[in-house]
């Protein structure tokens, strides 16, 4: 899907003055907001942003101050799974 966004030309020049890719910045902003609202899953976010690994996505989320709610139950489930695998 192609999405066009119109902004005043003088603002466009100012927003790209530091060489930033405004299209990428807009995509990232939209994707982050949709993820925060729960409308995108982590795999969908990764696909939308074109990250090849989940570690790249995790780094991106960390850079933007988005942290998962990691509970003690999550920890216990991971610990049990590792134990079943022999770790």
N, C-alpha and C positions, 0 to 999 in steps of 0.2 A: 504494500500500500504506500502510496506517495502522499505526503502531507505537506502542504504549503502554508507558511505563516507569513503574514505581511506585517512589517514593522516600519516605522518612519525611517527614511533613508539616513538622516543625520544620526539617529540612534544606532542604526546598523553599523555605520562607520566607527562610531565611538566604541561600540561593543566588540568590534573586531580589530581595534587599533593595536592590541598586544599580540596579534597574529593567531588568536584563538579561532578554532573552527566552530562557528556559531551553530551550524546544523548539528554537530556532534554534541555540543553543550546543551542544546534544546532537547535532543533525544535522551541524553543522560538525565536531565532534570525531569522530564516526563516519566521515564522509566523508574527513577528512584521514588517519585511520588506514588506511582501506581503500586510499586512494591511495598512501600510503607503503609498504604491503604489496604493491602492484602489482595489486590486485584491481579498481581503477578506473583507466581511462585519463583523460587530461586532459579530453577532450571530455565524457566521462561525468561527471566531477567538476563541470565547468562546468554541465552540464545539471541535475545533482542539486541544486546550490546556487543555481541560477537566475540565474547571471551572464550578462548580455547580450553581453559581449565577452570575448575571451581576456585582454585587458589587465586587466580587473577581477579575473579569476581569478588572473593573475600577481601582482597586488598583494596579493590575499588570501593566496596561498602565501608571498609574501615576508614579510608581517606575521606569519605563523606559523612562520617559519624553515625553510620547505621550499624547497630550491633544487635545480634539475635538475643532473644530471651532464652538463655540456656539455663534450664532448671536442674535441680538435683536429680529429678526423675530421668532427664535426658542423660545425665552423667551415669546413672545406674544402668540404664539400658545399654549404653556404649561399653561400660565395664563388663557387663554380662556377655555381650557379644564378643568382646575380645577374649574373655575367659573361655568361651565355647571354641574359639579358634586356636586356643592353646597359648595365649599371651598372658 
